[in-house]
Amino acid sequence: MAVFRLLIGHFPSAAPLYLLELPPYLWFRLLSSLPRYLGLSLTAVLLSSMGVALVLIRERAAAWRSARLYLPLLGIVAVLVFPFWTRYQPAAAPLPGVELRQVDPPGLLQGVVKHAQVAVEQSGYQYEPLGWADGQTFVYRLWRGGRYEGERWLPGTAEGLYAYDLQTAVAVPFVGDPSTVVRQFCTRASCVEPSLSAGPPSYFPGHYATTLLSPDGRWAAFTVRHTYGPEDLLVMSLPETVETSVVAKSVSPPSP
């Protein structure tokens, strides 16, 4: 869809090309909600199963030599394979040798939904980096439904505080005091961009664009997003050559 918009931007007379964009847009729009995606998948499996059953009943032993049997079977296989084929990827990728963690990775089915949200430029959740509880635990706040209304940002609903453990790679609800976390700031140009393969401007920071270093300076937590689409909270390992002069310490507590 981005190709159509690029062509129309350079060739205004090609505006009718928007009609070509409509079918894929509607398809991804349908998949951008988990209930709709599950409903579509179940409907496809049900109809395909009915088709298989009808062929088996009508043609019996000869059914296995009929192409009419394999078409609905192909539909069932397509539904099962589709989540593996449309695996979601964050907007940023690391250089070789750099470890990049996705703090809140979507599951297999939710990954299809988030992949579709990239195409329709839809963002369901936002991540607010808060700080490090210790050298292995990063604390963040999850927001749902944040959006702009004109030039005003509406933060949506706070879904709670979470702590991501580097050792287990699992995020669990945070029960501590968020005002006690360590907030050690670093600029993206110094700590993040040199370790990303794409580099600017191929990715954009999330709405909460703070980059926070771990107490030992070995990890950086930051947000990225797909243009106007979904965003992710990432934790990336840092090389030992990162300049300490770019680090500015702050003891101010995060926003309540």
N, C-alpha and C positions, 0 to 999 in steps of 0.2 A: 504493500500500500504506500510505503514511503516513496517508491519509484514513481507512482502516479502523481504524487504531490510535487515531486521534484520536476517532472515534465511540465506540469501545469504552471509551476512557478516560473519556468523559463519560457513556456509557450502558452500564454493566456488563451489563445484560440483553441487549445486542446482541452478546454474545460469539460467537454462531453466524456472525456476519459474517466471522470468521476463515476460514471455509470458502470465502468468495469471494476471499480473499487468496491462497489456496493455488495456483490455476492460474497467476497472473502470477508468484508467487514461484518456482515450479518452472521456469517459462520463463526467467526471468532467472538462476536458479541454473544452468541448462543453458548459458547463454551466458557465464557468469562465468569460464569456463576456455577458453583459446585452442584447445587440442586438441578439446574438445567442440564449440565453435562451428564450427571448420573441418569436423569430421566431420558435423555437422548440415547445414552448407551444401552440402558435397559430395554428401551423400545426397539432399538436395532437388533439386540440379541433375541428378543421375543419374536419379532417378525421373521428373523432368519431361521430360528428354531422351528417356527410353524412351517416355513418353506421346506425345510429338511424333512419334517414329518409328512407333509403332503406328498413329496416325491417318493419317500419310502413306502407309503401306503399304496400309491397308485402303481408304481413300477416294481415294487418288491425286489426280487432277486436281481432284476436288471437295473435297479437304481444306481448301483455303483459304477455303471458304465455310462451314466447320463450326465451331461454337463449341467443340467438343471439342479442336480444335487450339490455340486461343488460351488455354485455361485452363492447360495445362502451360507454354506460353510465358510466361504471366503469372507463374508460379512461378519461372522462371529469372530474369526481370527483377526480381522482388522480392528474390531472393538477391543480385543484383548491386547493387541500389539501397540495400539495407538499411544497409551501412556508412556511406553518405553521409547517410542519414536519422537515424542514431543517433550523431551526432558527440559525442564527450565534451567536457565543459566543466569547468574547475576550479570549486571552490566559491565563489570570489571573482571579482568583475568590477570593472574600474576605472571611475572617472568619465570623462566625455568629456575628451580632451586628455591623459590619463595613459597612459603606455605600460606595458603589463604583459606580461612574457615568461614563458612556461612553459618551465622549464629542460629538462625531460625529457618532451616531448609524446609521447603514444602514436601509433603509426602508425594507418593506416586500420582494419585488422582489430583491433589491440590496443585501439583506441578503443571498439569495440563491447564488448569484454570489460570494459574499465574502466567504461563506462556501466552495464553490467549489475551490476558490483560495487557501484555506488552503491545500487541497489535492494535488494540482498541484504546490504548493510552488511558488505562484505568488503574488507580492506586487504591487498594483497600486498607493497607496498614502502613503506619509510619513508626520508625524506631528513634527513640531519643537516648543517645548515649549519656550515661550519668557518671560513670567512673569505675575504678577498680577497688573491690573489697580487699583483695590481696593480689599477689603476683600471678595467680592462676584463675581468678574469678572476676569476670566483668559484669557490671550491673547496668541494666537499661530499663527504660519504660516503653511499653508497647501502646500505641494509639491506633484506634480504628475509625476510619471514615473522615480523616482530616482532608480539607479541601479549601480552595480559594473561592471566595464569593466576591467577584470584582477584584479589588486589590487587597481585600481583607482575608487573612488566614483564619479559618475555623478549625480548631485542633481536633475536633471529633471527640471520641470517648476514650478515656484512659482505661486500658485493659489490665493494668497491674504492673508491678515491678518483677523483673526476672534477673537471675544470675546465671551466666554462662560459664561453665567450668572447662578450662582448656584441656585438662587431663581426660575427662569423660566425654567431651564434646557434646554435652547435654545442657539445656537451659531449664531451670526449675524456678518456681516462685521464690522471690527474695524476701526474707522475713526480717532482715536487719534494718538499720537506720540509714537511709540513703544520704544523709548529710555527713556521714563519716567516710564515704568512699574517697579515694585518691583521684584528684583531677589534675593530670599533668598534660598540658596542651602541646600540640605540635602542628605546624602548618602542613597542609596537604602537599604543597610543592616540595617540601623537604622530606617528609616521612612516607607519603603514600605514592605520589606519581612516579618517582624513580623506580619503584618495584612493580609497576603495572605494565603489562605488555602493550596494551592499546594506548595508554597515556591520554592526556587531554587533547581535544575536547570530546573524545569518544564516549565518555561517561560523565554523569552529573552527580553531585552530592545529593543526598536525601534532604528532606526539609530541615531536619536537625543535623547541621553540617559539621558539628564539632568532631575533631580528631583527638583521641585521648590515648596517651602512652601508658603502658603498664609500669608499675613502680621500678622494675629492673630495666626498663627501656628496650625490652626484647620484642614487644608486641604493640601494634597500633590498632585501635578500634575506630571504625568510620562507617559512614553510610554511603550507598550509591543508589542510583535509580536509572531506569530506562526512560530518558527524556521526560515525558509526562506520565509514564507508566509506573509499574510497581517498583518499590525500593527494597533494599536489603541492608542488613547490618553485617559487616564483615570484620574479622580479626585477622591481621596479617603479621607474619614474622618480619622482623627488621634486620638488615645487615648490621654488623658491628661498626660499619663506617658512617653510620648516621651521625651528623654533626650535633653535638650536645648543645651548641650555642643557639640552635633554633628552638629549644625547648623553653617554654615559659610556664612556671609553676603558679598554681592558684589554689587557695584554700577556701574559696567561696563555695558554699553548698549549692547543689543543683536546684533547679526550680521545683517547688513542691508539687 
